[in-house]
């Protein structure tokens, strides 16, 4: 297995690890809960904005250019999930307003910065004393984006079945999903705060 495949797999598995990485899956679902299959371009831009933010702080933290206490980052991650999910409850499901969509992209980018710090210690330990971390970081982030796209495709498939075939109101689907994610995030905040 070459180096690119190794780090690509780590990035992909970082998102798809529903046992240890469920907080990232929850965040991606919270980002997507307002959308349906026709909005796939908006979702792709949204998760890419998250990946860009994640990549920036992951690189900076791995290079030890920034340092934030692990406990603080582990607390901030569910807070970002909670904020995203709760904000969905107050947004119109039909996102026709350009400002609302652009604001979501900025949220995804900013919260991606926080999430990127959460994995940096592990990645730094794996990289060890490698002199060139550009290629491993690039492969990891491409794998991360790939993993997120898999989560999004699964979400869109479920959303399509519920909204188009079973005639669940789009607003109800958003309310149920966002409320459930917010509730799980509250539990995570409580666990990590205490």
Secondary structure, 3 states (H helix, E strand, C coil): CCHHHHHHHHHHHHHHCCCCCHHHHHHHHHHHCCCCHHHHHHHHHHHHHHHHHHHHHHHHHHCCCCCCCHHHHHHHHHHHHHHHHHHHHCCCCCCCCHHHHHHHHHHHHHHHHHHHHHCHHHHHHHHCCCCCCHHHHHHHHHHHHHHHHHHHHHHHHHHHHHHHHCCCCHHHHHHHHHHHHHHHHHHHHHHHHC
